[in-house]
Amino acid sequence: MRQSISIRFWLAGLVFLLLGTSTACVAVFHKFPYTNKQASSDTKPSHANYEIGDKEKEDKTFIGLALSGGGSRAAIFSTAVMLELKRLGILDKVDFISSVSGGSLPAAYYALGGKFDDLEVLEKMGLNFQARWLGRWFLPQNIVRYWFADLTRSDIMVQVFDNNLFHGATYAALKDTGPKLLINATDAGKFDKFTFTDESFNQIRSDLGSYSVARAVNVSSAFPGVFQSVPLQNFHELTWLHLYDGGPVDNLGLTTLVDVLLHGICDGAISDQVTTQQVISQKTISAQTVCQAGKTPIPIATLFPKGCVLIAVDATPRGRSHDLEHAHARRYTDYIFDRDFLNATDVMLLSTRREVLESVGIKKEEIDKIIIWTYSLPGENGSCQIWHLALRQLPEGDPLGDRVTKIETSFGIETEEQKELILAAKRLVNQGTKDPKIGFLFSDLKSK
């Protein structure tokens, strides 16, 4: 089977292309093709915020879905899990979707009301976005705008996402009958998480409703070195934020769902995202301190008497041998871009993943062994079940597990690899349905 072209190789090819092109060109026309707009008196809330409203409380159950990063590997695996949840009658009950990088493709597509059946959605998520991105590089208008204006590699990928998935949709187009969409990125200036929500846009006095969904998805997956950071204007301070891939802060998207729950138990009396990377590392979250204006926390069981569950779809791969047979592992591509940078990035992502999972109640030695566990909320405010669906839970030595955990991170993977990710999703979801700790999710189905 032909190995998929990974980020490691097309990044090197791109660097070679750029080095071989005149570097004397600079942007002489400053016009951002996709920027945010200033808020006005007509600005309306979008369906992307932390508020737990009547719709979310209606069935007395909280279901949050977190979709991890990992390029097309994550997009296909997340989509396959969502299709399994749909068959079980769970997907329609999801209240919030938090996503990172590749997981943001199916998250945004579903939140916009895209047709979510097996054949069509899997075909769309399985497109080779990488090849389409490279092809658009050679469009005359993109060549001119890249070298003589402010068009970036990220802008070109936005064109690909819009042409194939989102068709120019903005946040105003999110369906209020579906889950709230929380797409995560990294704020380069703060070294911390940025989530596309009404709350974060209110802080910079901007209108999220008019912002491009494809742009937010691209920001969430703008891997440093491959894509440029994306500017977001802060109209409050007359400055600029610079955003890129959400993976360095939390490549699982779980901490944003914790933010939602903290907003809920504090009844909205909370000023900002509270599960910052610093707080996660220190493990000092306390509902008594995050609830402001003297608010008394509301127990989660009062908000959701039938239960609370966070479903984490985790496409993290296993480590790969560097080069055990040679003293010098340098390949031809390393003359242009050394792969150790990407290896170090993988180490960082795995370290952050461990910290995030530990922060929601699992012990380091139990990661990838336990499927479902109880996460106790800060203070005496109840608990949620966490259902962890991770490719790394498939045992080493298992043929399917060995194959899917070695699929390279890229935005274009082979058809056979896609089929294996779908099989992995079916197996992992089936394992979880047998656990009594989340039996309440299926109680309605059993009664029919």
N, C-alpha and C positions, 0 to 999 in steps of 0.2 A: 504494500500500500504506500502510495506516494506520501512522504512527510509533508504536512501542511507548512506553508511559509509562515514562520513565526515573526513576532515583533523584532526578535534579535537580528534577523536577516534582512527584513525589508527596511529596518532602521538604518542598517549599515549601507544598504543600497541607496537609500535616500540621501544620506550624508555624502556619499560618493557623487551622486547627481548634483547636489548643491555645490560641492567643492569644485566640480568640473565646470560649473557655470560661473560667469563673471560675478565676482563678489563686490565689484565697484558700484553696483546698483544699490540705491537706497530708496526708502519710501519718501517720495516727494509730495504725494497727495495724501493728506490725512483724512480718511473717511472710513469709519468702522462700519462694515456691512451689517453687523448684527449687534446692536447695542440696546441697553435698557432705556426706558422712557421715564421721565419725571412723573411722580404722582400728581393728580389734580383733584378737584372737588368731585369729579365724575368717577374716580377710581373705585372699583368694586372688589370685594373679596373674591379670591379664586377658590378652587377646591383643593388647595394645597396649604394647609395650616395645621397647627397643633390642637385646635379646639375639638374637644369631644362633645358633640352636640346631641340633640334628640335622636337624630338618625342613627348615630353610633350606639346609643343606649337602648334603642328600641327592642332589640332581641335579648337584652340583658347579658350579652356575651361580648367580650372584647377579643378580636382576632387581629393581630398585626403580622404582616408578612415582610420579611427582610430578604432581599435578593442581593447576593454578593457580586463582587467584581470578578473579572477573569475573561474579558473579551467574549468571543463567540462561544467559547466553552461554557461560560456563565449564562449567556443569553439562551442557548439551547437547553441547558440543564434546568434553568429557572422556568422556561416555558413548559418543559415536559412535566416538571413538578406541578405547575399551575394547572395543567390539563388533568393531572391525576386528582388534584384537589377539586377541580370542577366536577369530575365524575362522582366524587364523594359528596358533593353538595356543599363543600366548604368555601370554595373560591368566591361565590356570590355573597358570602357572609363576612368577607374580609373588610375591616374598617379602615386600615391604613396600610399602604405599601411604602416601605423605605428601601431605596435602591442605590447601588454604587456601580459605576462603570458599565460592564456588559449587562449586568442585571437591570440596568435602567432602560434598555431597549424594550423588553416585554412589559416592564412596569408601566412605562409611559404609553405604550400601545394599548394595553388593557384599560388604563385609566381614561384614555380618550374614547373608549367605546369601540375599539377595533374588533372585527370579527374574530372570535377566539375559539376556532375549532381546530382539530388536529392537523388536517392537511394544509390549510391556508396559513395559519400562524407559524407553523414549523417551517414551511417553505420560506416565509418572509424572514424569520430569524436566522435561517440557514444561508441567506444570501452572502456572497463573498463581498462584504463591504470594503475590505482591504483593496481588492482588485479594482473596484469601482472608484475608490479614492485615488489610486495611482493613475487610472485612466483620466480622471478629471484634471490632473495636473497639466495635461497637454492640451486642454482647451485654450484657444488663443486668448480669450478674455481673462482666464485665470492666470496665464503666464504674465500678461501685462500687469494685471492688478497685484500679483504677488510681488513683482520686482519694483513697481513704481507707485504702489499705493499701500494701504495697510491690510490687505488680504493676507491671511495666514493659513498654515496647513490645517489648523482647527476649522477655519471657515469653509475650507473645501470639504471636510468631513461632514459639516452641517448640511451642505448641499446634498451629499449622498444620503444622509438620514432622512432629509425632507423628501427627496425624490422617491425613496423606496418605502418609507414608513409613515411619516407624519404630515406630509403634504402642506407645510406651512402653518400647521396648527399652533396656536398660542395657548397659554395657560387658561385663558377665558373659555377655551373649548373643552376643558375637562368636564366629564359627566358627573353631575352632583348626585346621581343615583348610584355611582360606584364608589370605590375606596378613595380616600384622600391620598394624593401622590406626594411623596417626600424624596426628592432626588438630592443626593449628597455629593459635595465636592470638598476641596481643600482651599482655604484662604492662605495664599502664599505669604501675606504680610503678618498674619497672626499665628502661622504654623498650626492651624487648627481647622475644625470642621466648619463648613458653610452649607446650609441646607436651603434649597429653593422653597421658601414659604412666604406667606403674606407677612409674617412677623419679621423675617430677615429683610424683606424689601421695604417694610414700613420704617425700619431703622435707617435706611439710606434714602427714604422718601422717594421710592420708585414704585412703578406699577407692574406687579408681577403678571397681571392678566394679559398684558400686551407682549409679554416676553415669549420668545420662540421656545417651544418644547424641544425641538431638535437641538437647539443651542444648549439647553440645560443638560440634555443627555450627553452631548459632546463634551461639555465642561466636566461632567462626572467621569468621563473616560479619557480625558486628555492627558495621556501618560507623558510625564516630563521627558524631554529629549526627542520624542516623536512629534508631539503637538505643542504648539505654543500655549502659554497661559492665556486665559480669556479675560478681558477687562470688563468691569462692572462699575458704572459711575455711582459714586456716593453723592447724591444731591444735597444731603444734609451738611456734609463737611467740605464739599467741593473738592473731593479727592477721588482716587480710583482704587478699587479692589482688583486683585489679580488672582484668578481661580484656576485650578487644574484638578486632575484626577482625585477622587475622594478616597482612594485606597490607602494612602499613607496615614490617615487618621483612623479610619475604621472601614476595612474592606468588606465587612459583613453587613453594615447598615443597621446593626442591632441597637447601637447607642441612641439613635434617633427615635426608635420606638420607646426606649426608656424615657427619653425626653417627653414624648407624648403622654406616657403614664404619669410622669411627675407633674405635667401641666394639669392633668385630670385630677389627681389627688389634691393639688393645690388650688383647684377651682379657678385656674387661669392666673392666679396671683404669682406670676413668675416672670422675670424680666427678659430672659434670654435662654438660649440653649445652655443646659447645665452640665451635660456629660461631655465636657471638653476633654481633650487628650490628657491634660494635666490632672484633672479630677479622676479620670479612669486609672491613671498610673498610681495615684495616691490612695485610691479607694476610699475617699472621704465624703461621698455623696450622703447627704442627710436631708430628708424631707423637712425636718424642723428648721433647717437653715435656708432651703431654697424657697419655701413658701413665704411670700412677702406680705406686707401690710397686716401682720398679725393673724394671717389665715391659719385656721386649724385644718390639718390634712384630713381628707375624706378617705376612709378605707376603701380599697379597690373592690372589696366584696359589696360595698354599698352601691358603688357605681355599676358593677357588673355581677349581680348575685348568682348568675349561672356559671361564671367562670371566665378565666383570662388565659390566653395562650399567645406566645410569640413564636412564629414559625420561621426558622432561619435556614434559608437555602444557600448552601456553602459549596462553591465550585473550586475551592483551593486545591491545587495539585500537590503531589508529593515531590520531594527533592529528586534531582537527577544527578547521576554520576558526572563529574566534570570531564576528566579524561584520565582513566586509571592506567592506561598503557603507555603513556608518553610523559617524559619529564617536562617538556615544553608543550603546553596545550594550546598555543596560539594558532588560530586559523587565519585564512586570508582576510576575512572580514575584520579581524582584530587589528589589522594595520590601520584601519579607518576609525573603528569604534570598538573599544575593548569590552568584551562581554562580562567582565567582572563587575562592571557597574550594574548590569541587570541582575547578576547573581546577588549582589549586595542588596538590591531592591527587593528581591524575593525573600531574603533573610529578614529584612525590615518588616515586610508584610506579614510574614509568619509570626514574628515577635509581637506585632500589634494585634494580630488575630488572637494569640494566646492571652494577651492582656484583656482584650474585650470579653472573651469567653469566661475568663476568671472573674471579671467584674460583674458578670450576671450569674455567678453562683456555681461554676464548675471548677473542680480542682484540676491543676495542670496535668496530673498523671491520668486523669479520666477523659481528657479531651479526645474525641474521635472514638471513644469506647461507649459512652453513655449517649443514648438517642434522645431521651426525654428526662428533664429534671425540673425541680422547683426553684424558682428565683424569688427570694424574699425581697419585697420592696423596702426602701429605706424606712427606718423607724418601725412603728407597729402598724403598718398600713396594708398588710395582706401580702399575697403572693400571686405570681403568674407561673404557668407551666411554659417551659421552652422546649420546643420540638426542633431538634437540630438535624437537618438532612444534609449530610456532608459526603462528598465523593470519597474523602479519606476514610470514611467508616467502612467502605468495602475493603475486606482484608487483603493484606499483601499476600501474594501467591494465588489469589483469585484472578483468573484470566481477565474478566471484565474490569475488576478493580484496578489491576495493573495497567490496563490500556487507557481507561478514562482519566486516571490521575497523572498520566504522562502526556496528555494532549497539550500542545504548546498554547500559550496565550497569544491570540491573534484575533483579527476580525474577519477571518475566513478559514474555516476548517472543512475537512473532507466529509463527504456524505456518509461514509462508513463510520466515522467518528461521531457524527451526529446521531446515528442509529444507536450506537453504544451508550451515549449519554441518555437517550430516551429510555433504554432498558434499565440503566442505573437508577433513573428517577422512579420507575415503576417498582423496582425492588426495594428501594429505600422507603418510599411512601408506604408500601405494603407492610414493612417491618413496624413502622410507627403506629399503624392502625390497631395493632394488637396490644398496645400498652394501655392499661386501664386509667392512667393518669390523665389522658385526654379523651376518655370515653364520652365526656359531655359534648364533644364536637359531633359525635355520630348519633346522639340520642334521638334526634328528630328523625333520622333515617331509619333507626331500628323500630320506631313506633309506626312507620308507614307500612 
